[in-house]
Amino acid sequence: LQDLWGTRARELSDRVKRAPDLAGMVRQLENEVGAHTEGRDALDALMGRAFDLIDEGLSPEMPLVPCLLNRLNMSERTLRRRFEDAFGYGPKTLDRILRFHRFRRLQRRHSDGSTALLAIEAGYADQAHLIRETRRLTGVTPSALA
């Protein structure tokens, strides 16, 4: 959960540890997961905007974090903290995940297309970059994933 929820997971862990029995632990987990999923629409509006900017695919000429700082008008420390709270990880990790999703969408649409060209179109530097990132995120190569 810490990978997904960040600091919220540590707080939940502390509350679960204080539960008197297994039933109390399960109840605490159910309440927290239920509250967390109900609040999905309450995502920080600026982080929702950041998600949309990254999902659209930012210009490769401008690095991600400086671009978001400029577009969202906040300090780097605030950006990282709010990303951690909203997504459970930093902006660069979200960028990697969304770039991978763009590649997968392109791959499904153009199943007979060149992997190298699809990688470039998705925002990777080259096919080797795609392969490394796919292995890091999924544990397998793009061809094995397909």
One Martini backbone bead per residue (centre of mass of N, CA, C, O) as a GRO file, in nm:
protein
  146
    1LEU     BB    1   0.053   0.064  -0.016
    2GLN     BB    2   0.285   0.266  -0.017
    3ASP     BB    3   0.306   0.283  -0.330
    4LEU     BB    4   0.007   0.410  -0.351
    5TRP     BB    5  -0.033   0.604  -0.065
    6GLY     BB    6   0.200   0.644   0.117
    7THR     BB    7   0.143   0.799   0.411
    8ARG     BB    8  -0.133   0.660   0.452
    9ALA     BB    9  -0.019   0.374   0.503
   10ARG     BB   10   0.126   0.432   0.769
   11GLU     BB   11  -0.125   0.519   0.926
   12LEU     BB   12  -0.280   0.257   0.890
   13SER     BB   13  -0.076   0.069   1.021
   14ASP     BB   14  -0.100   0.195   1.303
   15ARG     BB   15  -0.406   0.133   1.340
   16VAL     BB   16  -0.395  -0.175   1.300
   17LYS     BB   17  -0.196  -0.240   1.535
   18ARG     BB   18  -0.418  -0.133   1.756
   19ALA     BB   19  -0.585  -0.361   1.719
   20PRO     BB   20  -0.717  -0.621   1.919
   21ASP     BB   21  -0.792  -0.783   1.646
   22LEU     BB   22  -0.859  -0.923   1.349
   23ALA     BB   23  -1.137  -0.790   1.307
   24GLY     BB   24  -1.030  -0.502   1.355
   25MET     BB   25  -0.832  -0.498   1.121
   26VAL     BB   26  -1.032  -0.548   0.894
   27ARG     BB   27  -1.215  -0.307   0.952
   28GLN     BB   28  -0.997  -0.091   0.911
   29LEU     BB   29  -0.935  -0.163   0.615
   30GLU     BB   30  -1.220  -0.133   0.498
   31ASN     BB   31  -1.262   0.162   0.574
   32GLU     BB   32  -1.017   0.279   0.421
   33VAL     BB   33  -1.075   0.173   0.138
   34GLY     BB   34  -1.356   0.295   0.115
   35ALA     BB   35  -1.268   0.591   0.156
   36HIS     BB   36  -1.062   0.601  -0.078
   37THR     BB   37  -1.260   0.529  -0.316
   38GLU     BB   38  -1.472   0.756  -0.262
   39GLY     BB   39  -1.232   0.993  -0.295
   40ARG     BB   40  -1.142   1.002  -0.601
   41ASP     BB   41  -1.300   1.272  -0.683
   42ALA     BB   42  -1.105   1.437  -0.461
   43LEU     BB   43  -0.888   1.522  -0.628
   44ASP     BB   44  -0.657   1.720  -0.672
   45ALA     BB   45  -0.690   1.953  -0.908
   46LEU     BB   46  -0.387   1.994  -0.983
   47MET     BB   47  -0.332   1.687  -1.017
   48GLY     BB   48  -0.532   1.647  -1.242
   49ARG     BB   49  -0.387   1.840  -1.435
   50ALA     BB   50  -0.116   1.694  -1.433
   51PHE     BB   51  -0.218   1.431  -1.546
   52ASP     BB   52  -0.321   1.547  -1.815
   53LEU     BB   53  -0.051   1.661  -1.915
   54ILE     BB   54   0.100   1.390  -1.918
   55ASP     BB   55  -0.103   1.222  -2.090
   56GLU     BB   56  -0.067   1.401  -2.350
   57GLY     BB   57   0.221   1.488  -2.370
   58LEU     BB   58   0.507   1.625  -2.341
   59SER     BB   59   0.754   1.804  -2.429
   60PRO     BB   60   1.085   1.700  -2.489
   61GLU     BB   61   1.234   1.982  -2.438
   62MET     BB   62   1.086   1.966  -2.154
   63PRO     BB   63   1.108   1.891  -1.856
   64LEU     BB   64   0.878   1.782  -1.645
   65VAL     BB   65   0.904   1.941  -1.376
   66PRO     BB   66   0.940   2.230  -1.491
   67CYS     BB   67   0.675   2.228  -1.645
   68LEU     BB   68   0.486   2.189  -1.399
   69LEU     BB   69   0.578   2.430  -1.237
   70ASN     BB   70   0.488   2.635  -1.450
   71ARG     BB   71   0.184   2.542  -1.494
   72LEU     BB   72   0.116   2.526  -1.159
   73ASN     BB   73   0.258   2.722  -0.969
   74MET     BB   74   0.505   2.567  -0.802
   75SER     BB   75   0.696   2.406  -0.603
   76GLU     BB   76   0.883   2.127  -0.592
   77ARG     BB   77   0.805   2.031  -0.311
   78THR     BB   78   0.498   2.055  -0.350
   79LEU     BB   79   0.471   1.871  -0.590
   80ARG     BB   80   0.581   1.611  -0.458
   81ARG     BB   81   0.384   1.599  -0.220
   82ARG     BB   82   0.117   1.598  -0.388
   83PHE     BB   83   0.182   1.348  -0.548
   84GLU     BB   84   0.210   1.155  -0.313
   85ASP     BB   85  -0.083   1.195  -0.211
   86ALA     BB   86  -0.238   1.132  -0.488
   87PHE     BB   87  -0.044   0.867  -0.611
   88GLY     BB   88   0.227   0.752  -0.436
   89TYR     BB   89   0.411   0.924  -0.635
   90GLY     BB   90   0.596   1.069  -0.860
   91PRO     BB   91   0.606   1.233  -1.165
   92LYS     BB   92   0.803   1.037  -1.314
   93THR     BB   93   0.643   0.780  -1.268
   94LEU     BB   94   0.387   0.869  -1.409
   95ASP     BB   95   0.518   0.917  -1.681
   96ARG     BB   96   0.605   0.625  -1.732
   97ILE     BB   97   0.323   0.496  -1.716
   98LEU     BB   98   0.182   0.670  -1.940
   99ARG     BB   99   0.375   0.599  -2.168
  100PHE     BB  100   0.314   0.299  -2.161
  101HIS     BB  101   0.011   0.332  -2.225
  102ARG     BB  102   0.049   0.461  -2.498
  103PHE     BB  103   0.191   0.223  -2.625
  104ARG     BB  104  -0.038   0.013  -2.581
  105ARG     BB  105  -0.247   0.160  -2.753
  106LEU     BB  106  -0.082   0.159  -3.013
  107GLN     BB  107  -0.042  -0.149  -3.026
  108ARG     BB  108  -0.344  -0.219  -3.055
  109ARG     BB  109  -0.399  -0.046  -3.316
  110HIS     BB  110  -0.086  -0.143  -3.429
  111SER     BB  111  -0.001  -0.462  -3.439
  112ASP     BB  112   0.187  -0.436  -3.720
  113GLY     BB  113   0.378  -0.244  -3.610
  114SER     BB  114   0.655  -0.086  -3.531
  115THR     BB  115   0.811  -0.074  -3.235
  116ALA     BB  116   0.997   0.167  -3.284
  117LEU     BB  117   0.774   0.366  -3.380
  118LEU     BB  118   0.589   0.341  -3.132
  119ALA     BB  119   0.794   0.439  -2.928
  120ILE     BB  120   0.831   0.722  -3.040
  121GLU     BB  121   0.526   0.803  -3.034
  122ALA     BB  122   0.508   0.760  -2.710
  123GLY     BB  123   0.817   0.890  -2.603
  124TYR     BB  124   1.059   0.741  -2.675
  125ALA     BB  125   1.384   0.738  -2.779
  126ASP     BB  126   1.369   0.416  -2.815
  127GLN     BB  127   1.351   0.080  -2.815
  128ALA     BB  128   1.538   0.034  -2.570
  129HIS     BB  129   1.383   0.214  -2.378
  130LEU     BB  130   1.122   0.054  -2.386
  131ILE     BB  131   1.234  -0.214  -2.283
  132ARG     BB  132   1.339  -0.119  -2.010
  133GLU     BB  133   1.068   0.000  -1.903
  134THR     BB  134   0.897  -0.256  -1.930
  135ARG     BB  135   1.065  -0.426  -1.736
  136ARG     BB  136   1.030  -0.241  -1.487
  137LEU     BB  137   0.704  -0.249  -1.488
  138THR     BB  138   0.657  -0.586  -1.572
  139GLY     BB  139   0.918  -0.799  -1.636
  140VAL     BB  140   0.885  -0.762  -1.950
  141THR     BB  141   0.863  -0.755  -2.271
  142PRO     BB  142   0.674  -0.631  -2.523
  143SER     BB  143   0.641  -0.904  -2.675
  144ALA     BB  144   0.551  -1.071  -2.427
  145LEU     BB  145   0.306  -0.891  -2.362
  146ALA     BB  146   0.162  -0.932  -2.646
   0.00000   0.00000   0.00000
